[in-house]
């Protein structure tokens, strides 16, 4: 064998080894000890800060009573079964913020890493479901009397992202008793994708900031003034798109609201018969709304008859686009393809 062919063979072997090392890592979490770890947090801690390919943490059926922190990148939490894998913790945001300067740790699942994926699992903030009575607590960060009354209906986040982007959830349930159940909050560069998910809670139960796409998702308003909310105040192009989604809730539940610049696109959505006859509205606010009222509908319908305010008006959005072409590519462009 000539020197040339030896070099070629050596390079080929190095390439093969590199590809072998790049294969997706998978570790197993099981409460009964049959996996690599018994807790989700232990599994996350075992990983390096980042990787070129997703690291899969496969979670077997069980109720995992733990607050989870993800500060690493390129991780997939994949449940064995959407209903059978439950991550749950009881946290009231108002209590947390009494002793902490920001929201890091305020949710059941706290995310500050990029390229995080959730599949086939349920995340619950159980505070409101476990609540027994109001209580007054000392609150060092309160600008008032250093006392705060904690009620059942305050912010209760199942998921809260910080500076994270490229976050997606597939076939998952997210649930809390009160508001802000799903809170992906990176208004400058956050990109989020949800498919086949169910989200339930109180006011602003789905409240993304930045760019968000939800497809074939169900939203259940248990209480509160509105189901969905959006903050697009940092970048004029940012928007939330809801395609083939359904909405249901208590009698007279309201669809949505905002108090910062927002941009809603609702396409092919279905509303329950008992939804209030009230359009997505602007809350009275001192915030400067730079880009006006931007709420657009296409082919949306309500059981029992449509309301006039969600009649097709996508032609007023200032974009020359066929509604059928509004997809993840249209939203995220070349920055991200969550369907890969």
C-alpha positions as CSV (number, residue, x, y, z in Angstrom):
1,X,0.0,0.0,0.0
2,X,1.4,3.3,-1.0
3,X,1.9,6.2,1.4
4,X,-0.9,8.1,-0.4
5,X,-3.4,5.4,0.2
6,X,-2.3,5.0,3.8
7,X,-3.0,8.7,4.3
8,X,-6.4,8.4,2.6
9,X,-7.3,5.4,4.8
10,X,-6.2,7.2,8.0
11,X,-8.3,10.2,7.1
12,X,-11.3,8.0,6.4
13,X,-10.9,6.2,9.8
14,X,-10.7,9.6,11.6
15,X,-13.8,10.7,9.9
16,X,-15.6,7.5,10.8
17,X,-14.6,7.8,14.4
18,X,-15.8,11.4,14.4
19,X,-19.1,10.4,13.0
20,X,-19.4,7.7,15.6
21,X,-18.7,10.2,18.4
22,X,-21.3,12.5,17.0
23,X,-24.1,10.1,17.2
24,X,-27.0,11.3,19.4
25,X,-26.3,10.4,23.1
26,X,-29.2,8.9,25.0
27,X,-29.5,8.4,28.8
28,X,-32.4,7.0,30.7
29,X,-34.2,8.4,33.8
30,X,-36.4,6.0,35.8
31,X,-37.7,6.4,39.3
32,X,-37.4,2.7,40.0
33,X,-33.6,2.7,39.4
34,X,-33.6,0.7,36.2
35,X,-32.2,3.7,34.2
36,X,-29.0,5.7,34.4
37,X,-30.5,8.2,36.8
38,X,-33.5,8.4,39.1
39,X,-34.0,12.2,38.6
40,X,-34.2,14.4,35.6
41,X,-31.9,17.0,37.1
42,X,-29.2,14.4,37.8
43,X,-29.3,13.4,34.2
44,X,-29.0,17.0,33.0
45,X,-26.1,17.6,35.4
46,X,-24.2,14.7,34.0
47,X,-24.1,16.3,30.5
48,X,-21.5,18.7,29.1
49,X,-22.6,22.3,28.6
50,X,-23.1,21.8,24.9
51,X,-22.8,19.4,22.0
52,X,-23.0,19.3,18.2
53,X,-26.0,17.0,18.3
54,X,-28.9,16.6,20.7
55,X,-28.4,14.7,23.9
56,X,-31.6,12.7,24.6
57,X,-32.8,12.2,28.1
58,X,-35.4,9.5,27.9
59,X,-37.8,9.6,30.9
60,X,-39.7,6.5,31.9
61,X,-43.3,6.7,33.2
62,X,-43.6,8.2,36.7
63,X,-44.4,11.4,38.6
64,X,-41.2,13.4,39.0
65,X,-41.7,15.9,41.8
66,X,-38.8,18.2,41.1
67,X,-38.0,21.7,39.9
68,X,-35.8,21.3,36.8
69,X,-33.1,23.8,35.6
70,X,-31.7,23.6,32.1
71,X,-28.7,25.9,31.5
72,X,-27.0,23.6,28.9
73,X,-27.6,23.5,25.2
74,X,-28.9,20.9,22.7
75,X,-30.9,18.7,25.0
76,X,-34.1,16.7,24.4
77,X,-36.3,15.6,27.2
78,X,-38.4,12.7,25.8
79,X,-41.1,11.0,27.8
80,X,-42.1,7.4,27.5
81,X,-45.7,8.5,27.4
82,X,-47.3,12.0,27.4
83,X,-49.8,11.3,30.2
84,X,-47.5,8.9,32.1
85,X,-44.5,11.1,32.5
86,X,-45.4,14.1,34.8
87,X,-42.9,16.7,36.0
88,X,-44.5,18.7,38.8
89,X,-43.6,21.2,41.4
90,X,-45.6,23.9,43.3
91,X,-44.2,27.4,42.9
92,X,-45.9,30.8,43.2
93,X,-44.1,33.5,41.3
94,X,-45.1,36.1,43.9
95,X,-43.4,34.1,46.6
96,X,-40.3,33.4,44.6
97,X,-39.8,37.1,43.7
98,X,-39.9,38.1,47.4
99,X,-36.4,36.6,47.8
100,X,-35.0,36.6,44.2
101,X,-34.2,39.4,41.8
102,X,-35.5,37.7,38.7
103,X,-37.6,34.8,37.4
104,X,-34.8,32.2,37.2
105,X,-36.3,29.3,39.2
106,X,-39.9,30.6,39.2
107,X,-41.3,27.6,37.1
108,X,-41.4,23.9,37.3
109,X,-39.2,23.7,34.2
110,X,-36.7,26.6,34.0
111,X,-34.8,26.9,30.7
112,X,-31.8,29.1,29.9
113,X,-30.2,26.9,27.2
114,X,-30.7,27.0,23.5
115,X,-32.0,24.1,21.3
116,X,-34.1,22.5,24.0
117,X,-36.8,20.1,22.9
118,X,-39.6,18.5,25.0
119,X,-41.5,15.5,23.7
120,X,-44.3,13.3,25.0
121,X,-44.5,14.5,28.6
122,X,-46.5,16.7,31.0
123,X,-45.3,19.6,33.0
124,X,-47.4,20.9,35.9
125,X,-47.1,23.8,38.3
126,X,-49.3,22.5,41.1
127,X,-49.3,25.5,43.4
128,X,-52.9,26.5,42.7
129,X,-54.2,22.9,42.8
130,X,-52.6,22.4,46.3
131,X,-53.5,25.8,47.7
132,X,-55.5,25.7,50.9
133,X,-55.9,29.4,51.9
134,X,-54.4,32.8,51.4
135,X,-51.4,33.7,53.5
136,X,-49.4,36.8,54.2
137,X,-45.6,36.5,53.9
138,X,-42.6,38.8,54.4
139,X,-41.3,40.1,51.2
140,X,-37.9,41.8,51.2
141,X,-38.2,42.8,47.5
142,X,-41.6,44.4,47.8
143,X,-41.5,48.1,47.4
144,X,-44.5,48.6,49.6
145,X,-45.0,47.4,53.2
146,X,-42.6,44.5,52.9
147,X,-45.7,42.2,53.2
148,X,-47.5,40.4,50.5
149,X,-50.7,38.4,50.4
150,X,-50.3,35.2,48.4
151,X,-53.4,33.9,46.7
152,X,-54.4,31.0,44.6
153,X,-54.7,33.1,41.4
154,X,-51.2,34.6,41.0
155,X,-48.6,33.7,38.3
156,X,-47.9,30.0,38.2
157,X,-45.5,29.1,35.4
158,X,-45.1,25.5,34.3
159,X,-42.3,26.5,31.9
160,X,-40.3,29.7,31.9
161,X,-37.4,30.4,29.5
162,X,-34.9,33.2,30.1
163,X,-32.5,34.1,27.2
164,X,-33.1,30.8,25.5
165,X,-34.0,30.5,21.8
166,X,-34.9,27.6,19.5
167,X,-37.1,26.0,22.1
168,X,-39.8,23.5,20.9
169,X,-42.3,21.2,22.4
170,X,-44.0,18.2,20.6
171,X,-47.0,16.3,22.0
172,X,-46.8,17.7,25.5
173,X,-49.2,18.9,28.2
174,X,-48.6,22.1,30.2
175,X,-50.8,22.9,33.1
176,X,-51.2,25.3,36.0
177,X,-54.2,26.6,38.0
178,X,-53.6,30.2,37.3
179,X,-51.7,32.5,34.9
180,X,-48.6,32.3,32.6
181,X,-48.5,28.5,32.3
182,X,-46.3,28.6,29.2
183,X,-43.9,31.6,29.4
184,X,-41.1,31.6,26.8
185,X,-39.7,35.1,27.4
186,X,-36.9,36.2,25.1
187,X,-38.4,39.2,23.4
188,X,-35.3,40.1,21.4
189,X,-34.4,36.8,19.8
190,X,-36.6,34.1,21.2
191,X,-37.9,31.5,18.7
192,X,-40.4,28.8,19.8
193,X,-42.3,26.0,18.2
194,X,-45.2,24.0,19.6
195,X,-47.0,21.1,17.9
196,X,-49.8,18.8,19.2
197,X,-49.6,20.3,22.7
198,X,-52.3,21.1,25.2
199,X,-51.9,24.1,27.5
200,X,-54.2,24.9,30.4
201,X,-54.3,27.7,33.0
202,X,-55.6,31.1,33.8
203,X,-54.9,34.5,32.4
204,X,-52.3,34.6,29.6
205,X,-51.8,30.9,29.9
206,X,-49.8,31.0,26.6
207,X,-47.7,34.2,26.6
208,X,-44.7,34.0,24.3
209,X,-42.3,37.0,23.6
210,X,-40.6,37.2,20.3
211,X,-41.4,34.7,17.5
212,X,-43.7,31.7,18.3
213,X,-45.5,29.1,16.1
214,X,-48.2,26.8,17.5
215,X,-49.7,24.1,15.3
216,X,-52.6,21.8,16.2
217,X,-52.5,22.8,19.8
218,X,-55.4,23.0,22.3
219,X,-55.7,25.9,24.7
220,X,-57.9,25.5,27.8
221,X,-58.8,28.7,29.8
222,X,-59.7,27.6,33.3
223,X,-60.1,31.2,34.6
224,X,-58.7,34.7,34.0
225,X,-59.2,37.6,31.6
226,X,-57.7,36.1,28.4
227,X,-56.1,32.9,27.2
228,X,-53.3,34.1,25.0
229,X,-50.9,37.1,25.0
230,X,-47.9,38.2,23.0
231,X,-45.0,40.6,23.5
232,X,-43.3,41.7,20.2
233,X,-42.2,45.1,21.5
234,X,-38.5,44.8,20.6
235,X,-38.6,43.8,17.0
236,X,-41.4,44.9,14.7
237,X,-41.3,41.7,12.7
238,X,-41.8,39.4,15.7
239,X,-45.2,37.7,15.9
240,X,-47.1,34.7,17.3
241,X,-48.8,32.4,14.9
242,X,-51.5,29.9,15.9
243,X,-52.4,27.5,13.1
244,X,-55.1,24.8,13.3
245,X,-55.4,25.4,17.1
246,X,-58.5,25.1,19.3
247,X,-59.7,27.1,22.2
248,X,-62.1,26.1,25.0
249,X,-62.7,27.1,28.6
250,X,-65.1,28.3,31.3
251,X,-68.3,30.0,30.2
252,X,-67.5,33.4,28.8
253,X,-63.7,32.9,28.5
254,X,-61.9,35.5,26.4
255,X,-59.5,34.8,23.6
256,X,-56.6,37.2,24.2
257,X,-55.1,40.5,25.2
258,X,-51.9,42.4,25.2
259,X,-50.3,45.4,26.8
260,X,-47.1,45.7,24.8
261,X,-46.6,45.8,21.1
262,X,-47.9,42.5,19.8
263,X,-48.7,40.7,16.5
264,X,-51.1,37.8,16.4
265,X,-51.9,35.6,13.4
266,X,-54.7,33.0,14.0
267,X,-55.2,30.7,11.0
268,X,-57.7,27.9,10.7
269,X,-58.5,28.0,14.4
270,X,-61.7,26.7,16.1
271,X,-63.4,28.3,19.1
272,X,-65.8,26.7,21.6
273,X,-69.4,27.8,21.6
274,X,-69.0,29.5,25.1
275,X,-66.2,31.8,24.1
276,X,-67.0,35.5,24.9
277,X,-67.9,37.8,22.0
278,X,-64.8,39.9,22.7
279,X,-61.9,40.4,20.4
280,X,-58.3,40.2,21.4
281,X,-57.9,43.6,23.1
282,X,-55.3,46.0,24.4
283,X,-55.1,46.4,28.2
284,X,-55.1,49.9,29.4
285,X,-51.4,50.7,29.7
286,X,-48.7,53.4,29.9
287,X,-46.6,51.4,27.4
288,X,-46.1,53.1,24.1
289,X,-47.6,51.0,21.3
290,X,-45.4,51.7,18.4
291,X,-46.9,49.6,15.6
292,X,-50.7,49.8,16.2
293,X,-53.3,47.0,16.6
294,X,-52.0,44.0,14.8
295,X,-54.4,41.1,15.1
296,X,-55.1,39.0,12.0
297,X,-57.4,36.1,11.3
298,X,-58.0,33.6,8.5
299,X,-60.5,30.8,8.2
300,X,-61.4,30.8,11.9
301,X,-64.7,29.5,13.1
302,X,-66.7,29.1,16.3
303,X,-69.1,26.3,17.3
304,X,-72.7,27.8,17.1
305,X,-71.8,30.6,14.8
306,X,-68.9,33.0,14.1
307,X,-68.4,36.5,15.6
308,X,-67.7,39.3,13.2
309,X,-64.4,40.3,14.8
310,X,-62.5,37.2,13.7
311,X,-63.6,37.5,10.1
312,X,-60.8,37.1,7.6
313,X,-58.6,40.3,7.6
314,X,-55.2,38.9,6.8
315,X,-55.0,41.2,3.8
316,X,-54.6,44.1,6.2
317,X,-51.4,42.7,7.7
318,X,-49.2,44.6,5.3
319,X,-47.7,41.4,3.9
320,X,-48.3,40.1,0.4
321,X,-48.6,36.4,1.2
322,X,-51.0,33.6,0.6
323,X,-52.3,32.3,4.0
324,X,-51.4,28.8,3.0
325,X,-47.8,29.8,2.8
326,X,-47.7,31.1,6.4
327,X,-45.6,28.4,8.0
328,X,-42.4,28.0,10.1
329,X,-40.3,29.0,7.1
330,X,-42.3,32.2,6.7
331,X,-42.0,32.9,10.4
332,X,-38.4,32.0,11.2
333,X,-36.8,32.3,7.7
334,X,-33.3,30.9,7.5
335,X,-32.7,31.4,11.3
336,X,-34.2,28.1,12.3
337,X,-36.1,25.1,11.0
338,X,-37.8,23.4,13.9
339,X,-39.3,20.6,11.7
340,X,-35.9,19.1,10.9
